[in-house]
Amino acid sequence: MNDILRLRPLALTDEADLRTFHEQLRADDFEFLQAEGFWADIIATHEREAQ
C-alpha cells in the first residue's frame, strides 16, 4: 500500500469532518480533543500554534 499522509492547515470546510473525528475520540476516552468551541476560534488556535 502506498498511502500518503498529508498535513495541512484547517479550512472552513473541515469542520464537519473534524467534529465527527472529535466524537470518535471522545467515545474512546481520548484525552486530547481538538473540536471544542467555535470553529473560527479552533482555526485561529491552530494557526497561532503553527507559528
mmCIF file of the N, C-alpha and C atoms, coordinates in Angstrom:
data_MODEL
# 
_entry.id   MODEL 
# 
loop_
_atom_site.group_PDB 
_atom_site.id 
_atom_site.type_symbol 
_atom_site.label_atom_id 
_atom_site.label_alt_id 
_atom_site.label_comp_id 
_atom_site.label_asym_id 
_atom_site.label_entity_id 
_atom_site.label_seq_id 
_atom_site.pdbx_PDB_ins_code 
_atom_site.Cartn_x 
_atom_site.Cartn_y 
_atom_site.Cartn_z 
_atom_site.occupancy 
_atom_site.B_iso_or_equiv 
_atom_site.pdbx_formal_charge 
_atom_site.auth_seq_id 
_atom_site.auth_comp_id 
_atom_site.auth_asym_id 
_atom_site.auth_atom_id 
_atom_site.pdbx_PDB_model_num 
ATOM 1   N N  . MET A 1 1  ? 0.854   -1.178 0.000  1.00 0.00 ? 1  MET A N  1 
ATOM 2   C CA . MET A 1 1  ? 0.000   0.000  0.000  1.00 0.00 ? 1  MET A CA 1 
ATOM 3   C C  . MET A 1 1  ? 0.894   1.234  0.000  1.00 0.00 ? 1  MET A C  1 
ATOM 4   N N  . ASN A 1 2  ? 0.501   2.240  -0.730 1.00 0.00 ? 2  ASN A N  1 
ATOM 5   C CA . ASN A 1 2  ? 1.313   3.437  -0.879 1.00 0.00 ? 2  ASN A CA 1 
ATOM 6   C C  . ASN A 1 2  ? 0.516   4.682  -0.470 1.00 0.00 ? 2  ASN A C  1 
ATOM 7   N N  . ASP A 1 3  ? -0.094  4.651  0.716  1.00 0.00 ? 3  ASP A N  1 
ATOM 8   C CA . ASP A 1 3  ? -0.864  5.795  1.202  1.00 0.00 ? 3  ASP A CA 1 
ATOM 9   C C  . ASP A 1 3  ? 0.077   6.897  1.663  1.00 0.00 ? 3  ASP A C  1 
ATOM 10  N N  . ILE A 1 4  ? -0.348  8.123  1.443  1.00 0.00 ? 4  ILE A N  1 
ATOM 11  C CA . ILE A 1 4  ? 0.449   9.277  1.843  1.00 0.00 ? 4  ILE A CA 1 
ATOM 12  C C  . ILE A 1 4  ? -0.379  10.108 2.823  1.00 0.00 ? 4  ILE A C  1 
ATOM 13  N N  . LEU A 1 5  ? 0.227   10.438 3.923  1.00 0.00 ? 5  LEU A N  1 
ATOM 14  C CA . LEU A 1 5  ? -0.403  11.324 4.894  1.00 0.00 ? 5  LEU A CA 1 
ATOM 15  C C  . LEU A 1 5  ? 0.020   12.743 4.562  1.00 0.00 ? 5  LEU A C  1 
ATOM 16  N N  . ARG A 1 6  ? -0.954  13.598 4.319  1.00 0.00 ? 6  ARG A N  1 
ATOM 17  C CA . ARG A 1 6  ? -0.662  14.996 4.010  1.00 0.00 ? 6  ARG A CA 1 
ATOM 18  C C  . ARG A 1 6  ? -1.213  15.874 5.139  1.00 0.00 ? 6  ARG A C  1 
ATOM 19  N N  . LEU A 1 7  ? -0.336  16.651 5.728  1.00 0.00 ? 7  LEU A N  1 
ATOM 20  C CA . LEU A 1 7  ? -0.748  17.589 6.768  1.00 0.00 ? 7  LEU A CA 1 
ATOM 21  C C  . LEU A 1 7  ? -0.926  18.958 6.138  1.00 0.00 ? 7  LEU A C  1 
ATOM 22  N N  . ARG A 1 8  ? -1.970  19.642 6.527  1.00 0.00 ? 8  ARG A N  1 
ATOM 23  C CA . ARG A 1 8  ? -2.251  20.981 6.016  1.00 0.00 ? 8  ARG A CA 1 
ATOM 24  C C  . ARG A 1 8  ? -3.027  21.753 7.061  1.00 0.00 ? 8  ARG A C  1 
ATOM 25  N N  . PRO A 1 9  ? -3.060  23.053 6.914  1.00 0.00 ? 9  PRO A N  1 
ATOM 26  C CA . PRO A 1 9  ? -3.848  23.857 7.855  1.00 0.00 ? 9  PRO A CA 1 
ATOM 27  C C  . PRO A 1 9  ? -5.336  23.516 7.747  1.00 0.00 ? 9  PRO A C  1 
ATOM 28  N N  . LEU A 1 10 ? -6.058  23.721 8.831  1.00 0.00 ? 10 LEU A N  1 
ATOM 29  C CA . LEU A 1 10 ? -7.502  23.544 8.799  1.00 0.00 ? 10 LEU A CA 1 
ATOM 30  C C  . LEU A 1 10 ? -8.137  24.554 7.859  1.00 0.00 ? 10 LEU A C  1 
ATOM 31  N N  . ALA A 1 11 ? -9.244  24.163 7.259  1.00 0.00 ? 11 ALA A N  1 
ATOM 32  C CA . ALA A 1 11 ? -10.013 25.053 6.384  1.00 0.00 ? 11 ALA A CA 1 
ATOM 33  C C  . ALA A 1 11 ? -11.434 25.156 6.924  1.00 0.00 ? 11 ALA A C  1 
ATOM 34  N N  . LEU A 1 12 ? -12.149 26.147 6.468  1.00 0.00 ? 12 LEU A N  1 
ATOM 35  C CA . LEU A 1 12 ? -13.538 26.309 6.899  1.00 0.00 ? 12 LEU A CA 1 
ATOM 36  C C  . LEU A 1 12 ? -14.367 25.081 6.553  1.00 0.00 ? 12 LEU A C  1 
ATOM 37  N N  . THR A 1 13 ? -14.023 24.394 5.477  1.00 0.00 ? 13 THR A N  1 
ATOM 38  C CA . THR A 1 13 ? -14.782 23.231 5.019  1.00 0.00 ? 13 THR A CA 1 
ATOM 39  C C  . THR A 1 13 ? -14.476 21.960 5.804  1.00 0.00 ? 13 THR A C  1 
ATOM 40  N N  . ASP A 1 14 ? -13.548 21.998 6.742  1.00 0.00 ? 14 ASP A N  1 
ATOM 41  C CA . ASP A 1 14 ? -13.145 20.820 7.514  1.00 0.00 ? 14 ASP A CA 1 
ATOM 42  C C  . ASP A 1 14 ? -13.970 20.603 8.789  1.00 0.00 ? 14 ASP A C  1 
ATOM 43  N N  . GLU A 1 15 ? -14.836 21.525 9.109  1.00 0.00 ? 15 GLU A N  1 
ATOM 44  C CA . GLU A 1 15 ? -15.495 21.469 10.414 1.00 0.00 ? 15 GLU A CA 1 
ATOM 45  C C  . GLU A 1 15 ? -16.258 20.168 10.641 1.00 0.00 ? 15 GLU A C  1 
ATOM 46  N N  . ALA A 1 16 ? -17.096 19.752 9.720  1.00 0.00 ? 16 ALA A N  1 
ATOM 47  C CA . ALA A 1 16 ? -17.908 18.543 9.934  1.00 0.00 ? 16 ALA A CA 1 
ATOM 48  C C  . ALA A 1 16 ? -17.023 17.316 10.146 1.00 0.00 ? 16 ALA A C  1 
ATOM 49  N N  . ASP A 1 17 ? -15.979 17.172 9.331  1.00 0.00 ? 17 ASP A N  1 
ATOM 50  C CA . ASP A 1 17 ? -15.084 16.021 9.465  1.00 0.00 ? 17 ASP A CA 1 
ATOM 51  C C  . ASP A 1 17 ? -14.362 16.029 10.803 1.00 0.00 ? 17 ASP A C  1 
ATOM 52  N N  . LEU A 1 18 ? -13.863 17.187 11.220 1.00 0.00 ? 18 LEU A N  1 
ATOM 53  C CA . LEU A 1 18 ? -13.125 17.240 12.476 1.00 0.00 ? 18 LEU A CA 1 
ATOM 54  C C  . LEU A 1 18 ? -14.048 17.003 13.668 1.00 0.00 ? 18 LEU A C  1 
ATOM 55  N N  . ARG A 1 19 ? -15.248 17.521 13.606 1.00 0.00 ? 19 ARG A N  1 
ATOM 56  C CA . ARG A 1 19 ? -16.176 17.303 14.726 1.00 0.00 ? 19 ARG A CA 1 
ATOM 57  C C  . ARG A 1 19 ? -16.593 15.826 14.815 1.00 0.00 ? 19 ARG A C  1 
ATOM 58  N N  . THR A 1 20 ? -16.738 15.151 13.672 1.00 0.00 ? 20 THR A N  1 
ATOM 59  C CA . THR A 1 20 ? -17.026 13.717 13.674 1.00 0.00 ? 20 THR A CA 1 
ATOM 60  C C  . THR A 1 20 ? -15.862 12.950 14.292 1.00 0.00 ? 20 THR A C  1 
ATOM 61  N N  . PHE A 1 21 ? -14.655 13.283 13.885 1.00 0.00 ? 21 PHE A N  1 
ATOM 62  C CA . PHE A 1 21 ? -13.453 12.669 14.431 1.00 0.00 ? 21 PHE A CA 1 
ATOM 63  C C  . PHE A 1 21 ? -13.368 12.916 15.939 1.00 0.00 ? 21 PHE A C  1 
ATOM 64  N N  . HIS A 1 22 ? -13.682 14.136 16.338 1.00 0.00 ? 22 HIS A N  1 
ATOM 65  C CA . HIS A 1 22 ? -13.682 14.521 17.752 1.00 0.00 ? 22 HIS A CA 1 
ATOM 66  C C  . HIS A 1 22 ? -14.605 13.595 18.557 1.00 0.00 ? 22 HIS A C  1 
ATOM 67  N N  . GLU A 1 23 ? -15.799 13.341 18.047 1.00 0.00 ? 23 GLU A N  1 
ATOM 68  C CA . GLU A 1 23 ? -16.751 12.491 18.762 1.00 0.00 ? 23 GLU A CA 1 
ATOM 69  C C  . GLU A 1 23 ? -16.263 11.042 18.831 1.00 0.00 ? 23 GLU A C  1 
ATOM 70  N N  . GLN A 1 24 ? -15.576 10.579 17.804 1.00 0.00 ? 24 GLN A N  1 
ATOM 71  C CA . GLN A 1 24 ? -14.996 9.230  17.838 1.00 0.00 ? 24 GLN A CA 1 
ATOM 72  C C  . GLN A 1 24 ? -13.922 9.152  18.922 1.00 0.00 ? 24 GLN A C  1 
ATOM 73  N N  . LEU A 1 25 ? -13.101 10.172 19.015 1.00 0.00 ? 25 LEU A N  1 
ATOM 74  C CA . LEU A 1 25 ? -12.064 10.200 20.055 1.00 0.00 ? 25 LEU A CA 1 
ATOM 75  C C  . LEU A 1 25 ? -12.683 10.254 21.450 1.00 0.00 ? 25 LEU A C  1 
ATOM 76  N N  . ARG A 1 26 ? -13.717 11.072 21.598 1.00 0.00 ? 26 ARG A N  1 
ATOM 77  C CA . ARG A 1 26 ? -14.397 11.190 22.894 1.00 0.00 ? 26 ARG A CA 1 
ATOM 78  C C  . ARG A 1 26 ? -14.971 9.833  23.315 1.00 0.00 ? 26 ARG A C  1 
ATOM 79  N N  . ALA A 1 27 ? -15.535 9.088  22.382 1.00 0.00 ? 27 ALA A N  1 
ATOM 80  C CA . ALA A 1 27 ? -16.109 7.781  22.682 1.00 0.00 ? 27 ALA A CA 1 
ATOM 81  C C  . ALA A 1 27 ? -15.048 6.803  23.179 1.00 0.00 ? 27 ALA A C  1 
ATOM 82  N N  . ASP A 1 28 ? -13.799 7.007  22.757 1.00 0.00 ? 28 ASP A N  1 
ATOM 83  C CA . ASP A 1 28 ? -12.687 6.158  23.193 1.00 0.00 ? 28 ASP A CA 1 
ATOM 84  C C  . ASP A 1 28 ? -11.951 6.741  24.398 1.00 0.00 ? 28 ASP A C  1 
ATOM 85  N N  . ASP A 1 29 ? -12.545 7.753  25.050 1.00 0.00 ? 29 ASP A N  1 
ATOM 86  C CA . ASP A 1 29 ? -11.946 8.416  26.210 1.00 0.00 ? 29 ASP A CA 1 
ATOM 87  C C  . ASP A 1 29 ? -10.571 9.005  25.905 1.00 0.00 ? 29 ASP A C  1 
ATOM 88  N N  . PHE A 1 30 ? -10.395 9.480  24.682 1.00 0.00 ? 30 PHE A N  1 
ATOM 89  C CA . PHE A 1 30 ? -9.140  10.113 24.282 1.00 0.00 ? 30 PHE A CA 1 
ATOM 90  C C  . PHE A 1 30 ? -9.043  11.460 24.970 1.00 0.00 ? 30 PHE A C  1 
ATOM 91  N N  . GLU A 1 31 ? -7.893  11.777 25.522 1.00 0.00 ? 31 GLU A N  1 
ATOM 92  C CA . GLU A 1 31 ? -7.739  12.990 26.332 1.00 0.00 ? 31 GLU A CA 1 
ATOM 93  C C  . GLU A 1 31 ? -7.474  14.258 25.515 1.00 0.00 ? 31 GLU A C  1 
ATOM 94  N N  . PHE A 1 32 ? -6.943  14.129 24.306 1.00 0.00 ? 32 PHE A N  1 
ATOM 95  C CA . PHE A 1 32 ? -6.528  15.284 23.518 1.00 0.00 ? 32 PHE A CA 1 
ATOM 96  C C  . PHE A 1 32 ? -7.567  15.556 22.448 1.00 0.00 ? 32 PHE A C  1 
ATOM 97  N N  . LEU A 1 33 ? -8.510  16.451 22.740 1.00 0.00 ? 33 LEU A N  1 
ATOM 98  C CA . LEU A 1 33 ? -9.587  16.747 21.804 1.00 0.00 ? 33 LEU A CA 1 
ATOM 99  C C  . LEU A 1 33 ? -9.362  18.110 21.156 1.00 0.00 ? 33 LEU A C  1 
ATOM 100 N N  . GLN A 1 34 ? -9.742  18.220 19.892 1.00 0.00 ? 34 GLN A N  1 
ATOM 101 C CA . GLN A 1 34 ? -9.455  19.427 19.133 1.00 0.00 ? 34 GLN A CA 1 
ATOM 102 C C  . GLN A 1 34 ? -10.674 20.228 18.711 1.00 0.00 ? 34 GLN A C  1 
ATOM 103 N N  . ALA A 1 35 ? -11.853 19.759 18.901 1.00 0.00 ? 35 ALA A N  1 
ATOM 104 C CA . ALA A 1 35 ? -13.020 20.420 18.331 1.00 0.00 ? 35 ALA A CA 1 
ATOM 105 C C  . ALA A 1 35 ? -13.931 21.045 19.377 1.00 0.00 ? 35 ALA A C  1 
ATOM 106 N N  . GLU A 1 36 ? -13.358 21.619 20.413 1.00 0.00 ? 36 GLU A N  1 
ATOM 107 C CA . GLU A 1 36 ? -14.149 22.275 21.436 1.00 0.00 ? 36 GLU A CA 1 
ATOM 108 C C  . GLU A 1 36 ? -14.293 23.759 21.080 1.00 0.00 ? 36 GLU A C  1 
ATOM 109 N N  . GLY A 1 37 ? -15.515 24.277 21.113 1.00 0.00 ? 37 GLY A N  1 
ATOM 110 C CA . GLY A 1 37 ? -15.715 25.701 20.891 1.00 0.00 ? 37 GLY A CA 1 
ATOM 111 C C  . GLY A 1 37 ? -16.157 26.049 19.479 1.00 0.00 ? 37 GLY A C  1 
ATOM 112 N N  . PHE A 1 38 ? -16.079 27.343 19.184 1.00 0.00 ? 38 PHE A N  1 
ATOM 113 C CA . PHE A 1 38 ? -16.490 27.839 17.871 1.00 0.00 ? 38 PHE A CA 1 
ATOM 114 C C  . PHE A 1 38 ? -15.424 27.506 16.834 1.00 0.00 ? 38 PHE A C  1 
ATOM 115 N N  . TRP A 1 39 ? -15.854 27.182 15.623 1.00 0.00 ? 39 TRP A N  1 
ATOM 116 C CA . TRP A 1 39 ? -14.923 26.755 14.575 1.00 0.00 ? 39 TRP A CA 1 
ATOM 117 C C  . TRP A 1 39 ? -13.888 27.833 14.250 1.00 0.00 ? 39 TRP A C  1 
ATOM 118 N N  . ALA A 1 40 ? -14.291 29.073 14.178 1.00 0.00 ? 40 ALA A N  1 
ATOM 119 C CA . ALA A 1 40 ? -13.332 30.156 13.879 1.00 0.00 ? 40 ALA A CA 1 
ATOM 120 C C  . ALA A 1 40 ? -12.248 30.230 14.953 1.00 0.00 ? 40 ALA A C  1 
ATOM 121 N N  . ASP A 1 41 ? -12.614 29.995 16.203 1.00 0.00 ? 41 ASP A N  1 
ATOM 122 C CA . ASP A 1 41 ? -11.634 30.009 17.296 1.00 0.00 ? 41 ASP A CA 1 
ATOM 123 C C  . ASP A 1 41 ? -10.681 28.820 17.201 1.00 0.00 ? 41 ASP A C  1 
ATOM 124 N N  . ILE A 1 42 ? -11.207 27.665 16.817 1.00 0.00 ? 42 ILE A N  1 
ATOM 125 C CA . ILE A 1 42 ? -10.368 26.477 16.652 1.00 0.00 ? 42 ILE A CA 1 
ATOM 126 C C  . ILE A 1 42 ? -9.328  26.715 15.555 1.00 0.00 ? 42 ILE A C  1 
ATOM 127 N N  . ILE A 1 43 ? -9.767  27.259 14.430 1.00 0.00 ? 43 ILE A N  1 
ATOM 128 C CA . ILE A 1 43 ? -8.837  27.561 13.333 1.00 0.00 ? 43 ILE A CA 1 
ATOM 129 C C  . ILE A 1 43 ? -7.783  28.576 13.788 1.00 0.00 ? 43 ILE A C  1 
ATOM 130 N N  . ALA A 1 44 ? -8.210  29.609 14.479 1.00 0.00 ? 44 ALA A N  1 
ATOM 131 C CA . ALA A 1 44 ? -7.276  30.636 14.958 1.00 0.00 ? 44 ALA A CA 1 
ATOM 132 C C  . ALA A 1 44 ? -6.240  30.023 15.915 1.00 0.00 ? 44 ALA A C  1 
ATOM 133 N N  . THR A 1 45 ? -6.677  29.131 16.787 1.00 0.00 ? 45 THR A N  1 
ATOM 134 C CA . THR A 1 45 ? -5.756  28.470 17.715 1.00 0.00 ? 45 THR A CA 1 
ATOM 135 C C  . THR A 1 45 ? -4.737  27.642 16.952 1.00 0.00 ? 45 THR A C  1 
ATOM 136 N N  . HIS A 1 46 ? -5.189  26.883 15.979 1.00 0.00 ? 46 HIS A N  1 
ATOM 137 C CA . HIS A 1 46 ? -4.262  26.076 15.177 1.00 0.00 ? 46 HIS A CA 1 
ATOM 138 C C  . HIS A 1 46 ? -3.259  26.956 14.435 1.00 0.00 ? 46 HIS A C  1 
ATOM 139 N N  . GLU A 1 47 ? -3.726  28.060 13.872 1.00 0.00 ? 47 GLU A N  1 
ATOM 140 C CA . GLU A 1 47 ? -2.827  28.974 13.158 1.00 0.00 ? 47 GLU A CA 1 
ATOM 141 C C  . GLU A 1 47 ? -1.804  29.570 14.105 1.00 0.00 ? 47 GLU A C  1 
ATOM 142 N N  . ARG A 1 48 ? -2.250  29.983 15.282 1.00 0.00 ? 48 ARG A N  1 
ATOM 143 C CA . ARG A 1 48 ? -1.358  30.569 16.279 1.00 0.00 ? 48 ARG A CA 1 
ATOM 144 C C  . ARG A 1 48 ? -0.301  29.551 16.730 1.00 0.00 ? 48 ARG A C  1 
ATOM 145 N N  . GLU A 1 49 ? -0.725  28.324 16.984 1.00 0.00 ? 49 GLU A N  1 
ATOM 146 C CA . GLU A 1 49 ? 0.211   27.298 17.428 1.00 0.00 ? 49 GLU A CA 1 
ATOM 147 C C  . GLU A 1 49 ? 1.185   26.899 16.324 1.00 0.00 ? 49 GLU A C  1 
ATOM 148 N N  . ALA A 1 50 ? 0.781   27.019 15.085 1.00 0.00 ? 50 ALA A N  1 
ATOM 149 C CA . ALA A 1 50 ? 1.674   26.682 13.972 1.00 0.00 ? 50 ALA A CA 1 
ATOM 150 C C  . ALA A 1 50 ? 2.798   27.691 13.828 1.00 0.00 ? 50 ALA A C  1 
ATOM 151 N N  . GLN A 1 51 ? 2.546   28.919 14.309 1.00 0.00 ? 51 GLN A N  1 
ATOM 152 C CA . GLN A 1 51 ? 3.574   29.963 14.227 1.00 0.00 ? 51 GLN A CA 1 
ATOM 153 C C  . GLN A 1 51 ? 4.690   29.619 15.172 1.00 0.00 ? 51 GLN A C  1 
# 
